[in-house]
C-alpha cells in the first residue's frame, strides 16, 4: 500500500520481492478547472417569437488546465547535468526567455541525454468529465541507465496555464511514485506504488503555482527517494504563463547541496 508522503520523508526503493529496483516512474493525474456561468434556456418557443419564454440557469463549464511535470539532474557538486521538460516550450518561450535566465539550459525534450528518462507527451487540458484514474503525464526512469555523473534527480510540477491559477483552485491533482512493468514509452502495469502526494485544494498551496515534489538520490551505491513538497510562486512578472526557469533556479540554489 502506498504511503502518503510528507515533507522530508525518505523511502527505500525496493521491488516487491526485496531485490534492487531498476524501473521507477512518477505519474501525475489532474482535473480540468471548472467555472460557474449562467445559460439562457428556452421554456416555450411561442409563435414566431411571440410568447417565447426563457429562463436563466446555472451551468458549470470545464476549462483546460495545463500542468507540467519536469525533472532536473545534477552532479555531486550540484551542477546542472540535464533537464527533462516539455518540448512545447521550445520556440515559444525557449530560448528567447529561458536562455537569458539559465545559461546552457538544455532544450525541452521527451528524453534525457543518456536515454535513462522518458517524458510522455504534454497534456495541456487535464481530465474532463471526472477523474479517469489515469496519469495525465508520466516520467519513467531506467535507473541502470542513468549517467554515473548524475547524483540527484529532482521532480517538480508547474502550472503553465491559465494564468493566475494556483494549486488551491485545482479540483484534484495526485502524484504517485511507482515501480512499473513494460518499456519506458509503454508502461504496461504498475507493480508497486511506493508513495502518493495530493496537491490540490490545500490552503497551504494558496498563491502557489510551482511545487518541488522530491528527488531520487544515490546513497552507498543505491537509489533512494526523498520527499520535498515545497510550493512556490514561479511568476516573475515577465512571462504571461509558467516561468519554469524560476523553479529550476530555486532547485539549483536551494536544494542541490
Secondary structure as GFF3:
##gff-version 3
##sequence-region A 1 257
A	DSSP	beta_strand	3	4	.	.	.	ID=ss1
A	DSSP	beta_strand	10	12	.	.	.	ID=ss2
A	DSSP	beta_strand	23	30	.	.	.	ID=ss3
A	DSSP	beta_strand	33	44	.	.	.	ID=ss4
A	DSSP	beta_strand	53	63	.	.	.	ID=ss5
A	DSSP	beta_strand	66	74	.	.	.	ID=ss6
A	DSSP	beta_strand	80	84	.	.	.	ID=ss7
A	DSSP	three_ten_helix	87	89	.	.	.	ID=ss8
A	DSSP	alpha_helix	98	101	.	.	.	ID=ss9
A	DSSP	beta_strand	117	119	.	.	.	ID=ss10
A	DSSP	beta_strand	137	142	.	.	.	ID=ss11
A	DSSP	three_ten_helix	143	145	.	.	.	ID=ss12
A	DSSP	beta_strand	152	161	.	.	.	ID=ss13
A	DSSP	three_ten_helix	167	169	.	.	.	ID=ss14
A	DSSP	beta_strand	173	183	.	.	.	ID=ss15
A	DSSP	beta_strand	186	198	.	.	.	ID=ss16
A	DSSP	three_ten_helix	203	205	.	.	.	ID=ss17
A	DSSP	beta_strand	210	219	.	.	.	ID=ss18
A	DSSP	beta_strand	222	232	.	.	.	ID=ss19
A	DSSP	alpha_helix	244	254	.	.	.	ID=ss20
###
